[in-house]
Amino acid sequence: MILRPRTFVLAVGALMATLAGGLLPSSGGSSLTSAEVSAASRRMIVRFYYSDDSHSNHVGTGVFRCDGRATLTGRSTSFYEVIDDEPCCGPYIC
């Protein structure tokens, strides 16, 4: 199979973009799972995430809203502290 130069360049570019995307950290992208969002959707919850169990290095903040949306600034880890936890009445805090 002989590839034309343009086809070859496009194929290499697509491969490079795929590889680079897997290696680069996401900037502000959410790594919250759908299970976390679903479980928290009935409460307004704010979590501070830390790099280890000493909670000395803050690495992210997760916000779970009453309407089911969630945002993450930084990154999530298994080490977190719940800062705010309010019940929801529909899509709003009670």
OpenMM code with the backbone's topology and positions (N, CA, C; nanometers):
from openmm import Vec3, app, unit

residues = "MET ILE LEU ARG PRO ARG THR PHE VAL LEU ALA VAL GLY ALA LEU MET ALA THR LEU ALA GLY GLY LEU LEU PRO SER SER GLY GLY SER SER LEU THR SER ALA GLU VAL SER ALA ALA SER ARG ARG MET ILE VAL ARG PHE TYR TYR SER ASP ASP SER HIS SER ASN HIS VAL GLY THR GLY VAL PHE ARG CYS ASP GLY ARG ALA THR LEU THR GLY ARG SER THR SER PHE TYR GLU VAL ILE ASP ASP GLU PRO CYS CYS GLY PRO TYR ILE CYS".split()
positions = [
    Vec3(0.0845, -0.1165, 0.0000),
    Vec3(0.0000, 0.0000, 0.0000),
    Vec3(0.0895, 0.1234, 0.0000),
    Vec3(0.0711, 0.2070, -0.0961),
    Vec3(0.1506, 0.3286, -0.1078),
    Vec3(0.0618, 0.4472, -0.0720),
    Vec3(0.1071, 0.5266, 0.0253),
    Vec3(0.0322, 0.6443, 0.0669),
    Vec3(0.0839, 0.7675, -0.0052),
    Vec3(-0.0048, 0.8503, -0.0461),
    Vec3(0.0360, 0.9777, -0.1031),
    Vec3(0.0919, 1.0642, 0.0097),
    Vec3(0.1799, 1.1593, -0.0211),
    Vec3(0.2410, 1.2428, 0.0828),
    Vec3(0.1398, 1.3125, 0.1731),
    Vec3(0.0328, 1.3669, 0.1165),
    Vec3(-0.0654, 1.4376, 0.1981),
    Vec3(-0.1371, 1.3412, 0.2925),
    Vec3(-0.1739, 1.2244, 0.2441),
    Vec3(-0.2407, 1.1243, 0.3273),
    Vec3(-0.1486, 1.0803, 0.4400),
    Vec3(-0.0201, 1.0624, 0.4097),
    Vec3(0.0773, 1.0222, 0.5100),
    Vec3(0.0900, 1.1283, 0.6195),
    Vec3(0.0978, 1.2542, 0.5788),
    Vec3(0.1110, 1.3639, 0.6754),
    Vec3(-0.0127, 1.3711, 0.7648),
    Vec3(-0.1310, 1.3567, 0.7075),
    Vec3(-0.2532, 1.3585, 0.7872),
    Vec3(-0.2588, 1.2413, 0.8848),
    Vec3(-0.2168, 1.1232, 0.8404),
    Vec3(-0.2169, 1.0057, 0.9272),
    Vec3(-0.1189, 1.0233, 1.0430),
    Vec3(0.0008, 1.0752, 1.0144),
    Vec3(0.1005, 1.0981, 1.1196),
    Vec3(0.0496, 1.2050, 1.2160),
    Vec3(-0.0116, 1.3112, 1.1642),
    Vec3(-0.0662, 1.4170, 1.2493),
    Vec3(-0.1742, 1.3655, 1.3426),
    Vec3(-0.2620, 1.2803, 1.2904),
    Vec3(-0.3684, 1.2234, 1.3734),
    Vec3(-0.3105, 1.1345, 1.4824),
    Vec3(-0.2092, 1.0558, 1.4475),
    Vec3(-0.1439, 0.9692, 1.5456),
    Vec3(-0.0761, 1.0520, 1.6538),
    Vec3(-0.0069, 1.1578, 1.6153),
    Vec3(0.0625, 1.2431, 1.7127),
    Vec3(-0.0377, 1.3109, 1.8063),
    Vec3(-0.1491, 1.3589, 1.7511),
    Vec3(-0.2506, 1.4243, 1.8338),
    Vec3(-0.3108, 1.3260, 1.9337),
    Vec3(-0.3334, 1.2026, 1.8903),
    Vec3(-0.3880, 1.1005, 1.9786),
    Vec3(-0.2913, 1.0692, 2.0917),
    Vec3(-0.1647, 1.0521, 2.0578),
    Vec3(-0.0646, 1.0215, 2.1596),
    Vec3(-0.0453, 1.1381, 2.2554),
    Vec3(-0.0398, 1.2587, 2.2043),
    Vec3(-0.0206, 1.3762, 2.2892),
    Vec3(-0.1396, 1.3962, 2.3818),
    Vec3(-0.2587, 1.3716, 2.3343),
    Vec3(-0.3780, 1.3866, 2.4172),
    Vec3(-0.3780, 1.2926, 2.5355),
    Vec3(-0.3229, 1.1740, 2.5201),
    Vec3(-0.3154, 1.0788, 2.6305),
    Vec3(-0.2073, 1.1119, 2.7304),
    Vec3(-0.1078, 1.1912, 2.6898),
    Vec3(0.0034, 1.2219, 2.7780),
    Vec3(-0.0123, 1.3544, 2.8503),
    Vec3(-0.0873, 1.4468, 2.7935),
    Vec3(-0.1006, 1.5786, 2.8530),
    Vec3(-0.2079, 1.5789, 2.9602),
    Vec3(-0.1854, 1.6498, 3.0713),
    Vec3(-0.2900, 1.6600, 3.1729),
    Vec3(-0.4030, 1.7482, 3.1232),
    Vec3(-0.5230, 1.7173, 3.1653),
    Vec3(-0.6353, 1.8004, 3.1250),
    Vec3(-0.6363, 1.9250, 3.2121),
    Vec3(-0.6665, 2.0378, 3.1525),
    Vec3(-0.6664, 2.1626, 3.2278),
    Vec3(-0.8078, 2.1945, 3.2720),
    Vec3(-0.8364, 2.1667, 3.3954),
    Vec3(-0.9677, 2.1976, 3.4493),
    Vec3(-1.0761, 2.1010, 3.4072),
    Vec3(-1.0419, 1.9954, 3.3375),
    Vec3(-1.1395, 1.8980, 3.2952),
    Vec3(-1.1874, 1.8158, 3.4121),
    Vec3(-1.3071, 1.7714, 3.4045),
    Vec3(-1.3644, 1.6965, 3.5143),
    Vec3(-1.3232, 1.5514, 3.5087),
    Vec3(-1.2802, 1.5003, 3.6219),
    Vec3(-1.2527, 1.3581, 3.6305),
    Vec3(-1.3510, 1.2930, 3.7263),
    Vec3(-1.4609, 1.3583, 3.7523),
    Vec3(-1.5637, 1.3029, 3.8373),
    Vec3(-1.6405, 1.1977, 3.7589),
    Vec3(-1.6661, 1.0853, 3.8213),
    Vec3(-1.7390, 0.9795, 3.7522),
    Vec3(-1.8875, 1.0095, 3.7525),
    Vec3(-1.9601, 0.9472, 3.6607),
    Vec3(-2.1041, 0.9694, 3.6549),
    Vec3(-2.1716, 0.9169, 3.7811),
    Vec3(-2.1140, 0.8140, 3.8440),
    Vec3(-2.1700, 0.7624, 3.9685),
    Vec3(-2.1589, 0.8666, 4.0794),
    Vec3(-2.0446, 0.9375, 4.0839),
    Vec3(-2.0278, 1.0426, 4.1843),
    Vec3(-2.1283, 1.1545, 4.1612),
    Vec3(-2.1451, 1.1951, 4.0378),
    Vec3(-2.2377, 1.3035, 4.0062),
    Vec3(-2.3802, 1.2604, 4.0390),
    Vec3(-2.4174, 1.1390, 4.0025),
    Vec3(-2.5521, 1.0900, 4.0272),
    Vec3(-2.5804, 1.0785, 4.1765),
    Vec3(-2.4848, 1.0247, 4.2532),
    Vec3(-2.5039, 1.0064, 4.3965),
    Vec3(-2.5143, 1.1399, 4.4682),
    Vec3(-2.4458, 1.2403, 4.4183),
    Vec3(-2.4443, 1.3701, 4.4851),
    Vec3(-2.5502, 1.4653, 4.4318),
    Vec3(-2.6272, 1.4268, 4.3306),
    Vec3(-2.7166, 1.5211, 4.2643),
    Vec3(-2.8336, 1.5653, 4.3514),
    Vec3(-2.8612, 1.4975, 4.4606),
    Vec3(-2.9710, 1.5374, 4.5478),
    Vec3(-2.9249, 1.6292, 4.6608),
    Vec3(-2.7970, 1.6622, 4.6607),
    Vec3(-2.7403, 1.7497, 4.7635),
    Vec3(-2.6425, 1.8465, 4.6976),
    Vec3(-2.6286, 1.9627, 4.7562),
    Vec3(-2.5261, 2.0578, 4.7129),
    Vec3(-2.4033, 2.0258, 4.7974),
    Vec3(-2.2983, 1.9765, 4.7310),
    Vec3(-2.1793, 1.9331, 4.8034),
    Vec3(-2.0566, 2.0020, 4.7448),
    Vec3(-1.9700, 2.0497, 4.8339),
    Vec3(-1.8418, 2.1049, 4.7934),
    Vec3(-1.7338, 2.0217, 4.8609),
    Vec3(-1.6414, 1.9707, 4.7805),
    Vec3(-1.5307, 1.8890, 4.8318),
    Vec3(-1.3980, 1.9558, 4.8007),
    Vec3(-1.3073, 1.9560, 4.8973),
    Vec3(-1.1687, 1.9944, 4.8740),
    Vec3(-1.0886, 1.8660, 4.8631),
    Vec3(-1.0122, 1.8514, 4.7545),
    Vec3(-0.9305, 1.7333, 4.7322),
    Vec3(-0.7856, 1.7630, 4.7697),
    Vec3(-0.7198, 1.6641, 4.8291),
    Vec3(-0.5816, 1.6782, 4.8755),
    Vec3(-0.4942, 1.5695, 4.8149),
    Vec3(-0.3635, 1.5952, 4.8119),
    Vec3(-0.2709, 1.5016, 4.7487),
    Vec3(-0.2489, 1.3753, 4.8314),
    Vec3(-0.2688, 1.3832, 4.9633),
    Vec3(-0.2506, 1.2650, 5.0486),
    Vec3(-0.3379, 1.2772, 5.1730),
    Vec3(-0.3316, 1.1770, 5.2590),
    Vec3(-0.4212, 1.1755, 5.3749),
    Vec3(-0.3847, 1.2759, 5.4845),
    Vec3(-0.2739, 1.3482, 5.4706),
    Vec3(-0.2408, 1.4513, 5.5687),
    Vec3(-0.3206, 1.5806, 5.5437),
    Vec3(-0.3833, 1.5909, 5.4262),
    Vec3(-0.4651, 1.7063, 5.3866),
    Vec3(-0.3871, 1.8375, 5.3941),
    Vec3(-0.2584, 1.8315, 5.3654),
    Vec3(-0.1763, 1.9525, 5.3712),
    Vec3(-0.1580, 2.0184, 5.2343),
    Vec3(-0.1838, 1.9463, 5.1257),
    Vec3(-0.1633, 2.0012, 4.9917),
    Vec3(-0.2941, 1.9943, 4.9121),
    Vec3(-0.3646, 2.1077, 4.9028),
    Vec3(-0.4923, 2.1167, 4.8308),
    Vec3(-0.4650, 2.1087, 4.6809),
    Vec3(-0.5283, 2.0122, 4.6110),
    Vec3(-0.5044, 1.9944, 4.4674),
    Vec3(-0.6288, 2.0154, 4.3817),
    Vec3(-0.7454, 2.0281, 4.4434),
    Vec3(-0.8649, 2.0473, 4.3636),
    Vec3(-0.9882, 2.0758, 4.4463),
    Vec3(-1.0927, 2.1252, 4.3777),
    Vec3(-1.2208, 2.1522, 4.4413),
    Vec3(-1.3309, 2.0982, 4.3514),
    Vec3(-1.4169, 2.0171, 4.4070),
    Vec3(-1.5304, 1.9624, 4.3334),
    Vec3(-1.6599, 2.0195, 4.3875),
    Vec3(-1.7500, 2.0600, 4.2974),
    Vec3(-1.8796, 2.1137, 4.3374),
    Vec3(-1.9873, 2.0304, 4.2692),
    Vec3(-2.0745, 1.9713, 4.3500),
    Vec3(-2.1874, 1.8934, 4.3010),
    Vec3(-2.3124, 1.9766, 4.3269),
    Vec3(-2.3849, 2.0138, 4.2226),
    Vec3(-2.4998, 2.1027, 4.2367),
    Vec3(-2.6311, 2.0253, 4.2411),
    Vec3(-2.7333, 2.0903, 4.2923),
    Vec3(-2.8660, 2.0287, 4.3054),
    Vec3(-2.9256, 1.9860, 4.1717),
    Vec3(-2.8902, 2.0564, 4.0649),
    Vec3(-2.9475, 2.0245, 3.9342),
    Vec3(-2.8749, 1.9098, 3.8640),
    Vec3(-2.7800, 1.8459, 3.9336),
    Vec3(-2.7101, 1.7315, 3.8768),
    Vec3(-2.5797, 1.7657, 3.8082),
    Vec3(-2.5493, 1.8951, 3.7929),
    Vec3(-2.4227, 1.9342, 3.7307),
    Vec3(-2.3115, 1.9270, 3.8339),
    Vec3(-2.1908, 1.9050, 3.7851),
    Vec3(-2.0737, 1.9030, 3.8729),
    Vec3(-1.9575, 1.9677, 3.8006),
    Vec3(-1.8732, 2.0362, 3.8769),
    Vec3(-1.7531, 2.0959, 3.8203),
    Vec3(-1.6338, 2.0576, 3.9059),
    Vec3(-1.5192, 2.0575, 3.8427),
    Vec3(-1.3951, 2.0249, 3.9119),
    Vec3(-1.2902, 2.1257, 3.8701),
    Vec3(-1.2293, 2.1892, 3.9679),
    Vec3(-1.1166, 2.2780, 3.9446),
    Vec3(-0.9945, 2.2079, 4.0008),
    Vec3(-0.8918, 2.1910, 3.9218),
    Vec3(-0.7759, 2.1120, 3.9650),
    Vec3(-0.8013, 1.9661, 3.9342),
    Vec3(-0.7772, 1.8807, 4.0342),
    Vec3(-0.7996, 1.7367, 4.0124),
    Vec3(-0.8603, 1.6738, 4.1360),
    Vec3(-0.9251, 1.5604, 4.1157),
    Vec3(-0.9835, 1.4882, 4.2283),
    Vec3(-0.8893, 1.3761, 4.2701),
    Vec3(-0.8963, 1.3408, 4.3962),
    Vec3(-0.8202, 1.2281, 4.4504),
    Vec3(-0.9109, 1.1534, 4.5470),
    Vec3(-0.8607, 1.0456, 4.6024),
    Vec3(-0.9386, 0.9730, 4.7019),
    Vec3(-0.9298, 1.0379, 4.8398),
    Vec3(-0.8479, 1.1435, 4.8529),
    Vec3(-0.8332, 1.2155, 4.9791),
    Vec3(-0.9082, 1.3470, 4.9693),
    Vec3(-1.0219, 1.3574, 5.0380),
    Vec3(-1.1007, 1.4789, 5.0289),
    Vec3(-1.1683, 1.5108, 5.1618),
    Vec3(-1.2133, 1.6345, 5.1710),
    Vec3(-1.2871, 1.6827, 5.2865),
    Vec3(-1.4122, 1.7506, 5.2330),
    Vec3(-1.5271, 1.7166, 5.2903),
    Vec3(-1.6520, 1.7794, 5.2496),
    Vec3(-1.6622, 1.9137, 5.3214),
    Vec3(-1.6680, 2.0213, 5.2442),
    Vec3(-1.6719, 2.1564, 5.2991),
    Vec3(-1.8152, 2.2036, 5.3201),
    Vec3(-1.9037, 2.1672, 5.2298),
    Vec3(-2.0440, 2.2076, 5.2391),
    Vec3(-2.1302, 2.0916, 5.1921),
    Vec3(-2.2401, 2.0660, 5.2618),
    Vec3(-2.3310, 1.9571, 5.2283),
    Vec3(-2.4720, 2.0006, 5.2662),
    Vec3(-2.5478, 2.0452, 5.1657),
    Vec3(-2.6819, 2.0989, 5.1891),
    Vec3(-2.7850, 2.0139, 5.1158),
    Vec3(-2.9024, 1.9910, 5.1765),
    Vec3(-3.0078, 1.9172, 5.1072),
    Vec3(-3.0664, 1.9998, 4.9924),
    Vec3(-3.1190, 1.9308, 4.8928),
    Vec3(-3.1778, 1.9981, 4.7769),
    Vec3(-3.3297, 1.9792, 4.7753),
    Vec3(-3.3975, 2.0807, 4.7321),
    Vec3(-3.5414, 2.0752, 4.7057),
    Vec3(-3.5560, 2.0992, 4.5557),
    Vec3(-3.5625, 1.9898, 4.4819),
    Vec3(-3.5619, 2.0014, 4.3370),
    Vec3(-3.4245, 2.0474, 4.2926),
    Vec3(-3.4166, 2.1442, 4.2018),
    Vec3(-3.2876, 2.1896, 4.1524),
    Vec3(-3.2236, 2.2989, 4.2398),
    Vec3(-3.2805, 2.3259, 4.3583),
    Vec3(-3.2309, 2.4342, 4.4436),
    Vec3(-3.1975, 2.3825, 4.5833),
    Vec3(-3.1139, 2.4584, 4.6545),
    Vec3(-3.0850, 2.4275, 4.7947),
    Vec3(-3.2079, 2.4623, 4.8763),
    Vec3(-3.2453, 2.3754, 4.9687),
    Vec3(-3.3649, 2.4006, 5.0540),
    Vec3(-3.3426, 2.5176, 5.1471),
] * unit.nanometer
topology = app.Topology()
chain = topology.addChain("A")
for resn in residues:
    res = topology.addResidue(resn, chain)
    for name in ("N", "CA", "C"):
        topology.addAtom(name, app.Element.getBySymbol(name[0]), res)
